[in-house]
Amino acid sequence: MAKYHENGQRKTDGLFLKFFEGLLFIIIVGLSYYVPLLIDFSGKYEVHNFKALYGGFPWIAGASIIIFSFNGAFNAIKKSTAEHIIIMFMSAVMINITTMAIAFFTRGFGFPRSLIVVAFMIQVVLLSIFKCLFIFVLRYTKGIRRVMVIADFEDKESLTRKILSSIGSNDRIALFVKPDAQVYLKHIDKVDKIFVSDSVDGALKDQIITHCVTLDKSLYIVPKTFEIAILNSEIMQFSDLPTFKINTLHLSQEKMIIKRVFDIIISLVGIVLVSPVILVVALIMLITEGRPIFYTQERATIGNRAFKLIKFRSMVIDAESETGAIWASEDDPRVTKLGRFLRRFWLDELPQLFNVIKGDMSLVGPRPERPFFIDQFSEEIPDFHYRLTVKAGVTGLAQVMGKYSTTPENKIKYDLMYIRNASILFDLKIIIETVKKILLGTLKRGENKEMTYSEIKAKYGFTEKTTKDTIDFRYKSR
């Protein structure tokens, strides 16, 4: 069993571990090319192949570090084993494509295709094994961290589910504390981390931040919408008065043009690559389900402009003829057998690449909603309309970071985080994360759900002792 973290022990930022991990990644990549050359079962590798490796490896090493960082290989402690393997698989793909590109453009590297194939297989196997072992050791040595949650008691079950449902988490909720300065100060020395709900008012939040920074405590805050707007703010001053310049949530004209060019290029490439898949799906649907193959529905994009979204039909014909506009649910009886398969791997969304070409959608952005639901959510969530300041997307930050069961309130926060950080590099990262989740099948509607509160209690074996101001979580394993 993992040991508990000792209170008072100074935290580390993990820089040395990341350096060590990155060094081992580079060694594995290097060996994946060198060992096949050295063994040379085929008998066709020559001296110039070794020279090519020696001369090209600095470029390969530098590109590999960038690729590993881009794919989040150094920040994966809360990911599942399958996600680790997918990360390493995609990193190996990108590394070897980069290696071939360097060899092509410089015409100085002697990397035969057979060497690339063998190196790729070695990289996937060794990198995956090393990463899984590294995470196992890291989770054990980090120990269990005690968490104090500062929030209203009515949020206890929902917040407990979210904190303890995290994959690979060593966190254990020790105390649930009402938002009161005197109460949390009394218990702050007993915990390692403090989690602050968005229900906590600003004045108390300021106090908590000050104390946690002073006492070297890890602090996690659920942001309010206006706090997301402060992200990446520019520091300005008026005389000697420091201020944050808060930019609007609209993309600049330059960003919109660059994003549009990116969308057109990637969508055209995507259509060419997936056209065989689109044809096969259309043929199977025609044979098994009949017409219509495609399904169009009115959705809203930038400026609340309506457009016709196109996708492969995954439900029975006239699915809402009796119910009207309703949300799709898990095990929805309206979804066909073929539709379930298409939805699992997002194949039903492929025709939306044509919406992107047309200009109604972007590759990345808030998922488009139906006008009916936009009107409904705008009444319940005052900030919901902000997601209409950019084009709707085929995928988005809410899709790769959230879950199927994520509430509209939290989805709008992800959407606003995307808008605030929008860039071509960020779009590319989200697209790659989407591909990872599609390969894992975790973007399926109805999957990726949290455990219930009773399931969480059974898993971690805790009981609760409630007083006027606190709830003490007591674990059987302590």
C-alpha positions, 0 to 999 in steps of 0.5 A: 500500500502507498505510504502517506505524505509527511506533512511539512515536507517541501514539495518539488516541481518534478523538473528533475524527474521530467529531465530524467524521464526525457533522457531515458526517452531519448536513449530508447529512441536512439537505441531503437535505431542503433540496435537494428543497425548493429545486429543487421539481420538483413545484412544490408546495412552499411557504414554510411547508415551508422554515419547517418545515424550519428550525424542525424541523431541530435536532430532526432533527439531535439524533435523527439523531446518536442513531440513527447512534450506536445503529446503530454508524455511528461504529465500523464500520472493521472492517465490510464495504462491504455492512454499511456500506450496511445501516447507512446504510439502516437509519439513514435509515429510522429518521431519517425515521420519527422525522421523521414522528413529530415532525411528527405529534405537534407538528403544526407541521412541514410535511414532505410524504410526497413530501419524505420519500421523496426525502430517504430516497433521497438519504440512503441514497446519499450517506451510503453513498458518504461512509461507504465513502470515509471508511473507505477513507481511514481504513484507509489513513492509520491504517497497518499496526499490528504485533501481538504475541500472547502465548499458547501455541504450540499456539494459533498457528493458531487465534489467527492466523486470528481476528486476521487474518480481521477485515474491514478490519483493518490489523493484522499479527502480528509476533511470537508469544510464549510466556507469559513475562515476560522474553520479552515485555518484550524485544520489547514496543517492537517492536510497537503492539498486544499480544494476550493469550490466555486461557491466560495466568495471572493474575500475568503478565496483571497485569504485561502490563496494567501495562506496556501502560498505562505504555507507551501500548500498545493491549492486547486480552485474551481474557477468562476467564469470571470476568473477564466476571462483573466487568463493570459491577461497582459500586465499594464500600468497606469503611472505606478498602478499595476493592472491586468488588461482583460481582452474580449472573448472574440478572436482577433481578425488575424487569428480568425484568418489564420484559423480559417486557413488552417481549417481548410488545409487540414480538412482537405487533407482529412477528407482525402485520408478518410474518404475510403472510410466515408464510402465504406460507412455509406455503403454499409448504411445503405445496405443495412439501414437504408436511406437516408444515409446522412442526417442534417439538423439545424445548429448554431455557430458564431453570432448565433447564426443557424446552419445545417450540420451534416452527419451520418444518421445514427438514429432511427428515422424520425427519432424525435417525431413523438418526443420533440427535442431531447438530449440523447441518453445512455443506451438510447433506444433510438440509436441503431446498432450501426449507429452505436458503432459509429458513435463509439469512434465518432465516425458519424461526425466525419461528414462535418469536415464538409461543414468546415470547408463550407465555413459553417464550422471550425475543426476546433471550437465549442460543439454546436448546439441546437437553437432550442437548447441554446435558448434554454441554457442561456436562461439557466446559465448567463454566460452560455452565450459567450461560446457563440463568439467563435465558430462551432467546432467538430471537436473541442476542449470540452470533448477531450477534457470533459466527460459525457456526463459533464454538466453544461456549466462545466462545459461552458468553462472549458469552452471559455478556456479554449477561446481564451487560449485559442491558437493554431498550436492549441487547435493541433493539440486538441485534434491529436487529443481527440484522435487519442480518445477516439482510438481508446473509444472514450468519446463514445456517448454514455461512456467515461462516466463517474462512479456513484457516491456509494461506489466511491465509498465502497472503493475507498472504504471511508466513513464520515463523521459530521459536525457543525462545520466539518465532515471528517473522512475516515478510511479503513486502510489508515 
